[in-house]
Each structure stands twice: as C-alpha cells, then as structure tokens.
C-alpha cells in the first residue's frame, strides 16, 4: 500500500532514537576501542621486545598501519578509510538533524561546508603529525553538535 503522507516526528521518534543509539555505539565504543587496541598492542610488543633484548624501536605506526613505509599510499589509504569510517556517523546525523531539529534544514549546508572542508584538509595534515587535529577536531565537534541537537529534539 502506498502512503502519501510523511510520518510525523512523533511517529518517527523510535527510528530516530534507534539510529542515534546505533551511531552512538559506533562513535563512543567501537572507534575508541579500535584506537585502544593499537595502543595496547604497541605497549605489549615493546615489552616483549625489551624482554628479548631487542633494541629495535616499535612505533605506533608499525602496529596501526600495514603500509607505513610508502607515505603516499598510507595517506591515500587513511584518507579514504577515515572518510568512510565517519560517513556512517555524519550523513545520517545530518539528515536526521535536517528533518527533526527546528531550523535544521537551514543549518544543513553550513554544517556540510564546515565538515567537508575539515575532511579535505585531512590528507595534507596526516603526514604532518599533530596538524591532523586541525582536520579531525572540527569533525568531532560537528558530530557532538549534531548528536546534541538531535538528542535534545527527540526528548
């Protein structure tokens, strides 16, 4: 049966809350676990190397990235990987925000521009160490803003 009316925000509340929960698990649990696992393994491998008397330095990049020796390949892989990792968070939140937050439609393009510019800087900043934060922090602030606005609107 074809439905020609858009559901009300109250009718969609459960779907929005479920999506918000799902994205929260990804962003608050899985992504931090991925980083934690790498730091844990670096610490463990360094301890094992020290116990064996191995003087070779084990870096985070040795554990975290499979191809750290070719900088261009690493930057390309991490740029796409990072973009895809966070697309699952950004795009649904953007649309949910546009549909359910008062004024969300008017803010959508500005939010996209800010977020997209921060993402475009990622491949430039990645090879410059701490400068990568100039790309990632605006993204995290954007997610936090969208999460807060959607969460507040659904209460």
Secondary structure, 3 states (H helix, E strand, C coil): CCCCCCCCHHHHHHHHHHHHHHHHHHHHHHHHHHHHHHHHHHHHHHHHHHHHCCCCCCCHHHHHCCCCCCHHHHHHHHHHHHHHHHHHHHHHHHHHHHHHCCCHHHHHHHHHHHHHHHHHHHHHHHCCHHHHHHHHHHHHHHHHHHHHHHHHHCC
